[in-house]
Amino acid sequence: MNWALRVFFSSIGKKVVMAITGLLFCLFLGVHLIGNLTLYGGEDPFLAYSAKLHSLGPVINLVELGLLLFAVLHVSLALVLYIENWRARPVGYVIKKTRGGRTWSSALMPYTGLYLLGFVIIHLSTFHFVDRTNQTIYQIVVQSFSKPGYVVFYILSTVVAALHIKHGLWSSFQTIGANHPKYMPVIKGGSLLFSIGIAVGFGSIPLFVMVVR
């Protein structure tokens, strides 16, 4: 038990937990996007999808609790690692280098992560923790995406998510040991395609709802 705690609280242990939770969140985003794309079929398919989710009952509650736990771990460990890195190097480099995988998306990871945390809170308060007594989830979605300001905010958030995923996904595989020269270019390419798919997939939904519905 003490060995496990020492590993967990070590720098590499924290990075591994972040990597695993990050991969699970990417899996969730992919499944969530597939479900949300039923909006293209109109009200009935989307409500059928929503009803199917709610019919799962305790399973959905368990998944939600798991996602909450993963979010707490991912965010808290990211903050801890950021603070540890800052303390280890309080003075920034005079010359910024981009070698070794250092890109804009990697440099902005802490900031895109904090932005996404705020977006998730707003997103849940808009679509999840809302009174559905006299309205369906479809009506809530249509009403929310009828506001141009919220649509711009939502699309911007999908772009930020894509930047976060672009670096986070392949680096998660690297952290858990998938760092072979033969496979890493494929993993990086797949991460880029997945991040673009997330941005385009989620970002197109409010535009479709606003224009067509």
Secondary structure, DSSP 8 states (H G I E B T S, - for coil): -HHHHHHHHSHHHHHHHHHHHHHHHHHHHHHHHHHHGGGGG-HHHHHHHHHHHHHTTHHHHHHHHHHHHHHHHHHHHHHHHHHHHHHH--S--SS----SS--HHHHTHHHHHHHHHHHHHHHHHHHTSS--SSS-HHHHHHHHTT-HHHHHHHHHHHHHHHHHHHHHHHHHHHHTT---TTTHHHHHHHHHHHHHHHHHHHHHHHHHHHHH-
